[in-house]
Amino acid sequence: MEERAIKRCGPVTTEVIEGKPIRVGERELVPLVRVTSGVRRRAFVGDEGVDAQGWGFVHMRPVAIKERDGAGERCIPIQDKTAQALGGLLLAAFIIPLLLALAVRLTGKT
């Protein structure tokens, strides 16, 4: 029981895949994972023979858990708290030096 929603952007593919259902009492929990992958291959044929190169990557991130029970189905999103914290730190890293430079300029000290 695997459900896929595929989005292609050049050599990169993004899919949302349902994992294996897990039974917990009368409930069934199904993990949803976003899989982003890409691959690129090149081959060159010349007088000296064949030369080839390539690269690929896969990034998997949990996005939600589907909870199924007798009352129906609901989707519980999984928030990436680490990414939110890093985003806040990055924002602070840009704003604090600007505020300090503005304070120095306003006080007239160079």
C-alpha positions in Angstrom: 0.0 0.0 0.0 2.2 2.8 -1.3 0.9 6.1 -2.5 3.1 8.5 -4.6 2.8 12.0 -5.7 5.6 12.8 -8.1 6.9 16.2 -9.1 9.7 16.5 -11.6 12.0 19.5 -12.0 14.8 18.7 -14.5 16.9 15.8 -13.3 15.4 16.2 -9.7 12.4 14.2 -8.6 10.3 14.8 -5.5 7.8 12.2 -4.2 5.7 11.9 -1.1 5.6 8.2 -0.2 3.5 6.3 2.4 5.5 4.0 4.6 4.4 0.7 6.1 1.3 1.0 8.3 1.9 0.4 12.1 -1.0 -1.0 14.2 -1.3 0.6 17.7 -4.4 -0.9 19.3 -7.4 0.0 17.1 -5.4 2.7 15.3 -3.2 2.5 12.3 -0.3 4.9 11.9 1.1 5.5 8.4 4.3 7.6 8.0 4.6 10.0 5.1 8.1 10.8 3.8 9.1 13.3 1.1 11.9 11.8 -1.0 13.9 14.2 -3.2 16.4 12.5 -5.5 18.4 13.2 -8.6 20.8 11.6 -10.9 22.9 12.9 -13.9 24.9 10.8 -16.2 27.2 11.7 -19.1 29.1 9.5 -21.5 31.7 10.6 -24.1 32.8 8.5 -27.0 36.0 9.5 -28.7 39.1 8.2 -30.5 40.7 7.2 -27.1 37.7 5.2 -26.0 34.6 5.8 -23.8 34.6 8.1 -20.8 31.7 8.4 -18.4 30.8 10.3 -15.2 27.8 10.8 -13.1 26.4 11.8 -9.7 23.3 11.3 -7.7 21.7 12.2 -4.4 18.7 11.2 -2.2 17.2 13.3 0.6 14.4 11.9 2.8 12.4 13.9 5.2 9.4 12.9 7.3 6.5 15.2 6.6 3.4 13.8 8.4 1.8 10.8 10.1 -1.7 9.6 9.0 -3.8 8.3 11.8 -6.6 6.0 10.8 -9.2 4.7 13.2 -12.9 4.0 13.4 -13.8 7.7 13.4 -11.9 8.3 10.2 -8.5 9.6 9.1 -6.5 12.6 10.1 -3.0 13.9 9.1 -0.6 15.0 11.8 2.2 17.2 10.3 5.8 16.8 11.6 7.5 20.1 12.1 11.3 20.4 11.6 12.2 22.3 14.8 15.9 22.1 14.0 15.4 23.9 10.6 13.3 26.6 12.4 15.9 27.1 15.0 18.7 27.4 12.4 16.6 29.8 10.4 16.2 32.0 13.5 19.9 32.0 14.2 20.7 32.9 10.6 18.2 35.8 10.8 19.8 37.0 14.0 23.3 36.7 12.4 22.2 39.2 9.8 20.2 41.6 11.9 22.4 42.0 15.0 25.5 43.3 13.0 23.3 45.7 11.1 21.8 47.0 14.4 25.2 47.4 15.9 26.6 49.2 12.9 23.5 51.5 13.0 24.0 52.2 16.7 27.7 53.1 16.2 26.9 55.4 13.3 24.1 57.2 15.3 26.4 57.7 18.3 29.0 59.3 16.1 31.9 57.0 17.0 34.0 55.7 14.1 
